[in-house]
Amino acid sequence: MEGANVPLLFGVAIVILYCWSTINILREYERGVVFRLGRLLPEAKGPGLVFIWWPVYKMVRVSLRTITLEVPPQDIISRDNVSVKVNAIVYFRVMNAPRAIVEVENYLYATSQLAQTTLRSVLGEVELDDLLSRREKLNVKLQEILDQHTVAWGIKVSLVEVKQVDLPQEMQRAMAKQAEAEREKRAKIIHADGEFQAAAKLAEAASVIGREPMALQLRYLQTLTEIGVEKNTTVVFPVPIDIIREWMGPRS
C-alpha cells in the first residue's frame, strides 16, 4: 500500500506545482499580453491576479510607465555646413500593450533607432543659429514626427528635449568673437547716441543764451564759483563780456 501511494503523491505534487506556476501577479503599471495557441487575445490582462494555463496560454509582461530614452550623441551637419554633436531625451509610454508586442519586434529598440534618425534628419535642415535659439520649436517638431510613426505601435511620445549641442572649438572661438564684436557695436551706438543728445542739448543752450545775453554772464560767474571751491592756485581775472564784445562781432 505504501508503495502504491508514492506515484499518487508524486502526481499530486506535480499538479500542485503546475497550478502554482499558473499564478501570475501583475502590478498596477503592468499589463499581460496573452497568446492562446499562438493567437493574440484582444484584451490585455491585469493588473492583479492572472492565471495562465501553459502551454496553451503564454503571457508577455508590458510596463505602462513612462520610459526615459536617452538618444546617444549624433553627428549632424547643419544647413549652413557646421558639424555638431547633438543628443536628446525622449519620453514615451505604451498606450496599447498588444500592439506594442505584435506590431514591432522590440519597441524599445525601434523607438531608439527612429529617434536617432529623426534627430539627424530634422536638425540637419536648420541652421546653427536656429538650433541654438529655437530649441523649443525643434523639440515640438521632433515630438510630432516621432508620435506619428510610433502611434501604429501603440506608443505615445509625450516629450522630446534636445539635451546638449557640442560645437567644435573653432566655431566656439568664432562665436565668441562675433559676440564681442556685437557688444562693441552696441557700445559705439550707445556712445554715438549720447553724443547726439548732448549736441542737441548744447544747441538748445546756445539758442537760449543767444536770446538772453545775461545767461552767459551768469554761467561765467557760476564757473568762477566752482573753481574757487576747489582751493587751487589758479588765478582768474574776470573780464566783462561787454568789453570784448566789439572784437567778437564780424568786421565790416
C-alpha positions as a Markdown table, in Angstrom:
| # | Residue | x | y | z |
|---|---|---|---|---|
| 1 | Met | 0.0 | 0.0 | 0.0 |
| 2 | Glu | 2.8 | 2.4 | 0.9 |
| 3 | Gly | 4.5 | 1.7 | -2.5 |
| 4 | Ala | 1.2 | 2.4 | -4.3 |
| 5 | Asn | 0.8 | 5.8 | -2.7 |
| 6 | Val | 4.2 | 7.1 | -3.9 |
| 7 | Pro | 3.0 | 7.6 | -7.6 |
| 8 | Leu | -0.2 | 9.2 | -6.3 |
| 9 | Leu | 1.7 | 11.6 | -4.1 |
| 10 | Phe | 4.1 | 12.4 | -6.9 |
| 11 | Gly | 1.2 | 13.1 | -9.2 |
| 12 | Val | -0.4 | 15.3 | -6.6 |
| 13 | Ala | 2.8 | 17.2 | -6.2 |
| 14 | Ile | 3.1 | 17.8 | -9.9 |
| 15 | Val | -0.5 | 19.1 | -10.1 |
| 16 | Ile | 0.2 | 21.4 | -7.2 |
| 17 | Leu | 3.4 | 22.8 | -8.8 |
| 18 | Tyr | 1.6 | 23.2 | -12.1 |
| 19 | Cys | -1.3 | 25.1 | -10.5 |
| 20 | Trp | 1.2 | 27.3 | -8.6 |
| 21 | Ser | 3.1 | 28.1 | -11.8 |
| 22 | Thr | -0.1 | 29.3 | -13.5 |
| 23 | Ile | -0.5 | 32.1 | -10.9 |
| 24 | Asn | 0.8 | 35.5 | -12.1 |
| 25 | Ile | 0.5 | 38.8 | -10.2 |
| 26 | Leu | 0.7 | 41.9 | -12.3 |
| 27 | Arg | 1.4 | 45.3 | -10.7 |
| 28 | Glu | -0.7 | 48.3 | -11.3 |
| 29 | Tyr | 1.6 | 49.6 | -14.0 |
| 30 | Glu | 1.8 | 46.3 | -15.8 |
| 31 | Arg | -0.3 | 44.5 | -18.4 |
| 32 | Gly | -0.1 | 41.0 | -19.7 |
| 33 | Val | -0.4 | 40.3 | -23.4 |
| 34 | Val | -1.8 | 36.8 | -23.7 |
| 35 | Phe | -1.5 | 34.3 | -26.6 |
| 36 | Arg | -3.7 | 31.3 | -26.8 |
| 37 | Leu | -2.1 | 28.6 | -29.1 |
| 38 | Gly | -0.2 | 31.4 | -30.8 |
| 39 | Arg | -3.2 | 33.7 | -31.3 |
| 40 | Leu | -3.4 | 37.0 | -29.6 |
| 41 | Leu | -6.3 | 37.6 | -27.2 |
| 42 | Pro | -7.9 | 41.0 | -27.9 |
| 43 | Glu | -7.7 | 42.3 | -24.4 |
| 44 | Ala | -4.6 | 42.6 | -22.2 |
| 45 | Lys | -4.8 | 41.1 | -18.7 |
| 46 | Gly | -4.2 | 42.8 | -15.4 |
| 47 | Pro | -3.5 | 44.3 | -13.1 |
| 48 | Gly | -3.9 | 41.8 | -10.2 |
| 49 | Leu | -4.1 | 38.1 | -10.2 |
| 50 | Val | -3.9 | 36.4 | -13.6 |
| 51 | Phe | -4.0 | 32.6 | -14.3 |
| 52 | Ile | -2.0 | 31.4 | -17.3 |
| 53 | Trp | -2.5 | 27.8 | -18.2 |
| 54 | Trp | 0.6 | 27.0 | -20.2 |
| 55 | Pro | 1.4 | 25.6 | -22.7 |
| 56 | Val | -2.0 | 26.6 | -24.1 |
| 57 | Tyr | -1.6 | 30.2 | -23.0 |
| 58 | Lys | 1.5 | 32.3 | -22.9 |
| 59 | Met | 1.9 | 35.8 | -21.5 |
| 60 | Val | 4.3 | 38.7 | -22.1 |
| 61 | Arg | 4.5 | 41.4 | -19.5 |
| 62 | Val | 4.5 | 45.1 | -20.7 |
| 63 | Ser | 5.1 | 48.1 | -18.5 |
| 64 | Leu | 2.8 | 51.1 | -19.0 |
| 65 | Arg | 5.1 | 53.6 | -17.1 |
| 66 | Thr | 6.7 | 56.5 | -18.9 |
| 67 | Ile | 10.1 | 55.4 | -20.3 |
| 68 | Thr | 13.0 | 57.8 | -20.4 |
| 69 | Leu | 15.1 | 57.1 | -23.5 |
| 70 | Glu | 18.4 | 58.9 | -23.9 |
| 71 | Val | 19.4 | 59.3 | -27.6 |
| 72 | Pro | 23.2 | 59.0 | -27.9 |
| 73 | Pro | 25.2 | 61.9 | -29.5 |
| 74 | Gln | 24.6 | 62.2 | -33.2 |
| 75 | Asp | 27.0 | 63.8 | -35.7 |
| 76 | Ile | 24.9 | 66.3 | -37.6 |
| 77 | Ile | 25.8 | 68.8 | -40.3 |
| 78 | Ser | 23.6 | 71.8 | -40.1 |
| 79 | Arg | 22.1 | 73.6 | -43.1 |
| 80 | Asp | 25.0 | 76.2 | -43.0 |
| 81 | Asn | 27.6 | 73.4 | -43.1 |
| 82 | Val | 28.5 | 73.4 | -39.4 |
| 83 | Ser | 29.4 | 70.0 | -37.9 |
| 84 | Val | 27.9 | 69.5 | -34.4 |
| 85 | Lys | 27.1 | 66.7 | -32.0 |
| 86 | Val | 23.6 | 66.6 | -30.6 |
| 87 | Asn | 22.0 | 64.3 | -28.1 |
| 88 | Ala | 18.4 | 64.3 | -26.8 |
| 89 | Ile | 16.0 | 62.7 | -24.4 |
| 90 | Val | 12.7 | 61.0 | -25.4 |
| 91 | Tyr | 9.8 | 60.4 | -23.0 |
| 92 | Phe | 7.2 | 57.9 | -24.2 |
| 93 | Arg | 4.9 | 55.2 | -22.8 |
| 94 | Val | 3.0 | 52.2 | -24.1 |
| 95 | Met | -0.7 | 53.0 | -24.6 |
| 96 | Asn | -1.7 | 49.7 | -26.3 |
| 97 | Ala | 0.2 | 46.8 | -24.9 |
| 98 | Pro | -1.0 | 44.2 | -27.5 |
| 99 | Arg | 0.1 | 46.4 | -30.4 |
| 100 | Ala | 3.4 | 47.1 | -28.8 |
| 101 | Ile | 4.2 | 43.4 | -28.8 |
| 102 | Val | 2.6 | 42.3 | -32.1 |
| 103 | Glu | 3.3 | 45.3 | -34.4 |
| 104 | Val | 7.0 | 45.6 | -33.7 |
| 105 | Glu | 9.7 | 43.1 | -32.6 |
| 106 | Asn | 11.3 | 45.3 | -29.9 |
| 107 | Tyr | 9.5 | 48.6 | -29.4 |
| 108 | Leu | 12.3 | 50.0 | -27.2 |
| 109 | Tyr | 15.0 | 49.4 | -29.8 |
| 110 | Ala | 12.7 | 50.5 | -32.6 |
| 111 | Thr | 11.8 | 53.8 | -30.8 |
| 112 | Ser | 15.5 | 54.4 | -30.1 |
| 113 | Gln | 16.6 | 53.9 | -33.8 |
| 114 | Leu | 13.7 | 56.1 | -35.0 |
| 115 | Ala | 14.6 | 58.8 | -32.6 |
| 116 | Gln | 18.2 | 58.8 | -33.8 |
| 117 | Thr | 17.3 | 59.0 | -37.5 |
| 118 | Thr | 14.6 | 61.7 | -36.9 |
| 119 | Leu | 17.1 | 63.8 | -34.8 |
| 120 | Arg | 19.6 | 63.7 | -37.7 |
| 121 | Ser | 17.2 | 64.5 | -40.4 |
| 122 | Val | 15.3 | 67.3 | -38.7 |
| 123 | Leu | 18.3 | 69.1 | -37.2 |
| 124 | Gly | 20.2 | 68.8 | -40.4 |
| 125 | Glu | 17.6 | 71.0 | -42.1 |
| 126 | Val | 18.1 | 74.0 | -39.8 |
| 127 | Glu | 20.9 | 76.5 | -39.4 |
| 128 | Leu | 23.1 | 76.6 | -36.3 |
| 129 | Asp | 21.6 | 79.8 | -35.0 |
| 130 | Asp | 18.1 | 78.3 | -35.2 |
| 131 | Leu | 19.4 | 75.1 | -33.5 |
| 132 | Leu | 20.7 | 77.2 | -30.6 |
| 133 | Ser | 17.9 | 79.8 | -30.3 |
| 134 | Arg | 14.7 | 77.9 | -31.5 |
| 135 | Arg | 15.2 | 74.8 | -29.5 |
| 136 | Glu | 11.6 | 74.7 | -28.2 |
| 137 | Lys | 10.1 | 74.7 | -31.6 |
| 138 | Leu | 12.5 | 72.0 | -32.8 |
| 139 | Asn | 11.5 | 69.9 | -29.7 |
| 140 | Val | 7.9 | 70.1 | -30.7 |
| 141 | Lys | 8.6 | 69.2 | -34.3 |
| 142 | Leu | 10.6 | 66.2 | -33.2 |
| 143 | Gln | 7.9 | 65.1 | -30.9 |
| 144 | Glu | 5.2 | 65.3 | -33.6 |
| 145 | Ile | 7.2 | 63.3 | -36.1 |
| 146 | Leu | 8.1 | 60.6 | -33.6 |
| 147 | Asp | 4.5 | 60.4 | -32.4 |
| 148 | Gln | 3.2 | 60.0 | -36.0 |
| 149 | His | 5.4 | 57.0 | -36.6 |
| 150 | Thr | 5.0 | 55.3 | -33.2 |
| 151 | Val | 1.3 | 55.5 | -33.0 |
| 152 | Ala | 1.0 | 52.4 | -35.1 |
| 153 | Trp | 3.0 | 50.5 | -32.4 |
| 154 | Gly | 0.7 | 51.6 | -29.6 |
| 155 | Ile | 3.2 | 54.1 | -28.3 |
| 156 | Lys | 2.7 | 57.7 | -27.3 |
| 157 | Val | 5.7 | 60.1 | -27.4 |
| 158 | Ser | 4.9 | 62.8 | -24.9 |
| 159 | Leu | 8.1 | 64.9 | -24.9 |
| 160 | Val | 11.4 | 65.3 | -26.8 |
| 161 | Glu | 14.1 | 67.5 | -25.4 |
| 162 | Val | 17.4 | 68.4 | -27.2 |
| 163 | Lys | 19.8 | 67.9 | -24.3 |
| 164 | Gln | 23.1 | 69.2 | -25.4 |
| 165 | Val | 24.8 | 70.7 | -28.5 |
| 166 | Asp | 28.5 | 70.3 | -28.8 |
| 167 | Leu | 30.3 | 72.8 | -31.1 |
| 168 | Pro | 33.8 | 72.5 | -32.5 |
| 169 | Gln | 36.5 | 74.6 | -30.8 |
| 170 | Glu | 36.9 | 76.7 | -33.9 |
| 171 | Met | 33.2 | 77.5 | -34.0 |
| 172 | Gln | 33.2 | 78.4 | -30.3 |
| 173 | Arg | 36.0 | 80.9 | -30.8 |
| 174 | Ala | 34.3 | 82.4 | -33.9 |
| 175 | Met | 31.0 | 82.8 | -32.0 |
| 176 | Ala | 32.9 | 84.4 | -29.1 |
| 177 | Lys | 34.5 | 86.9 | -31.5 |
| 178 | Gln | 31.1 | 87.6 | -33.0 |
| 179 | Ala | 29.5 | 88.2 | -29.6 |
| 180 | Glu | 32.4 | 90.5 | -28.7 |
| 181 | Ala | 32.0 | 92.5 | -31.9 |
| 182 | Glu | 28.3 | 92.7 | -31.3 |
| 183 | Arg | 28.8 | 94.1 | -27.8 |
| 184 | Glu | 31.3 | 96.7 | -29.2 |
| 185 | Lys | 28.8 | 97.7 | -31.9 |
| 186 | Arg | 26.1 | 98.3 | -29.2 |
| 187 | Ala | 28.6 | 100.3 | -27.1 |
| 188 | Lys | 29.5 | 102.5 | -30.1 |
| 189 | Ile | 25.9 | 103.0 | -31.0 |
| 190 | Ile | 25.1 | 104.0 | -27.4 |
| 191 | His | 28.1 | 106.4 | -27.2 |
| 192 | Ala | 27.1 | 108.0 | -30.6 |
| 193 | Asp | 23.5 | 108.4 | -29.3 |
| 194 | Gly | 24.8 | 110.1 | -26.2 |
| 195 | Glu | 26.9 | 112.5 | -28.2 |
| 196 | Phe | 23.9 | 113.3 | -30.4 |
| 197 | Gln | 21.7 | 114.0 | -27.4 |
| 198 | Ala | 24.5 | 116.1 | -25.8 |
| 199 | Ala | 24.9 | 118.1 | -29.1 |
| 200 | Ala | 21.1 | 118.7 | -29.2 |
| 201 | Lys | 21.1 | 120.0 | -25.6 |
| 202 | Leu | 24.1 | 122.2 | -26.3 |
| 203 | Ala | 22.3 | 123.6 | -29.4 |
| 204 | Glu | 19.3 | 124.4 | -27.2 |
| 205 | Ala | 21.5 | 126.0 | -24.6 |
| 206 | Ala | 23.2 | 128.2 | -27.3 |
| 207 | Ser | 19.8 | 129.2 | -28.5 |
| 208 | Val | 18.7 | 130.3 | -25.0 |
| 209 | Ile | 22.0 | 132.2 | -24.5 |
| 210 | Gly | 21.6 | 133.8 | -27.8 |
| 211 | Arg | 18.2 | 135.2 | -26.8 |
| 212 | Glu | 19.3 | 136.2 | -23.3 |
| 213 | Pro | 22.9 | 137.5 | -23.2 |
| 214 | Met | 22.9 | 137.8 | -19.4 |
| 215 | Ala | 22.7 | 134.0 | -19.2 |
| 216 | Leu | 26.2 | 133.6 | -20.5 |
| 217 | Gln | 27.5 | 136.1 | -17.8 |
| 218 | Leu | 25.6 | 134.2 | -15.1 |
| 219 | Arg | 27.1 | 130.9 | -16.3 |
| 220 | Tyr | 30.6 | 132.6 | -16.3 |
| 221 | Leu | 30.1 | 133.6 | -12.7 |
| 222 | Gln | 28.9 | 130.1 | -11.7 |
| 223 | Thr | 32.0 | 128.6 | -13.2 |
| 224 | Leu | 34.2 | 131.0 | -11.2 |
| 225 | Thr | 32.4 | 129.9 | -8.0 |
| 226 | Glu | 33.0 | 126.3 | -8.8 |
| 227 | Ile | 36.7 | 126.9 | -9.4 |
| 228 | Gly | 37.0 | 128.8 | -6.1 |
| 229 | Val | 35.6 | 125.8 | -4.2 |
| 230 | Glu | 38.5 | 123.6 | -5.3 |
| 231 | Lys | 41.0 | 125.8 | -3.4 |
| 232 | Asn | 43.5 | 125.6 | -6.2 |
| 233 | Thr | 46.3 | 128.1 | -7.1 |
| 234 | Thr | 44.8 | 129.2 | -10.4 |
| 235 | Val | 44.4 | 132.9 | -10.7 |
| 236 | Val | 41.4 | 134.0 | -12.7 |
| 237 | Phe | 40.8 | 137.6 | -13.9 |
| 238 | Pro | 37.2 | 138.1 | -14.7 |
| 239 | Val | 36.7 | 140.2 | -17.8 |
| 240 | Pro | 33.2 | 141.6 | -18.5 |
| 241 | Ile | 31.8 | 140.4 | -21.7 |
| 242 | Asp | 30.8 | 143.9 | -22.8 |
| 243 | Ile | 34.4 | 145.0 | -23.0 |
| 244 | Ile | 35.4 | 142.3 | -25.6 |
| 245 | Arg | 32.1 | 142.2 | -27.4 |
| 246 | Glu | 33.2 | 144.7 | -30.1 |
| 247 | Trp | 36.0 | 142.4 | -31.1 |
| 248 | Met | 33.7 | 139.3 | -31.1 |
| 249 | Gly | 31.4 | 140.7 | -33.7 |
| 250 | Pro | 32.1 | 140.5 | -37.5 |
| 251 | Arg | 34.1 | 143.3 | -39.0 |
| 252 | Ser | 32.7 | 145.1 | -41.9 |
